Amino acid sequence: MEKTSNKNTLAPSTILGVSIEVTVLIHGYSILMVVFNALRLLAFKK
């Protein structure tokens, strides 16, 4: 599982001057992507 995706989106968007509201939204959606990917992997049957 990739736990670093949250850090990979939060820091660059802040450094690039994106407003804090948009940065928080990006961070929240990246967390959802990680959770849905984990659920998808759990549901995967060989």
N, C-alpha and C positions, 0 to 999 in steps of 0.2 A: 504494500500500500504506500502511496506517495503522500507523506505528511508535509513535505516541503512546499507544496504548491501554494499554500496560503502565504508563506513568506515570499515566495517568488512573485506574487501579484501585489502584495501590500507595499513593500519597500519601493519597487520601481515606480509605481503609480504616484507615490508621495514625492519621490525625488523629481519626477517629470513635471511636477506642478499641478497635477490633477487636484481638484477641490477635495476636501476631506469627505464630503458626502458621497461623491462618486467613488472615492477610494474605499469607503466602508461598504458600499454596494458591491464593488468588485470583490472585496474580501469575503463578503457573505455568500455570493454566488460561487466562489471558488470552494468554499467549505461544502456547499450543497453538491457540487460536482464530485468532490471526494467521497461524500456519503453515498450518493447514488451509484458511484462506481463500485464502492465496497459492497453495496446491496446487490448489484448486478453480479459481482464475483461470487457472492454467497449463494445466489440462486442458480449459478451455472452448474449444470450436471454433465458429467463426462459420459 
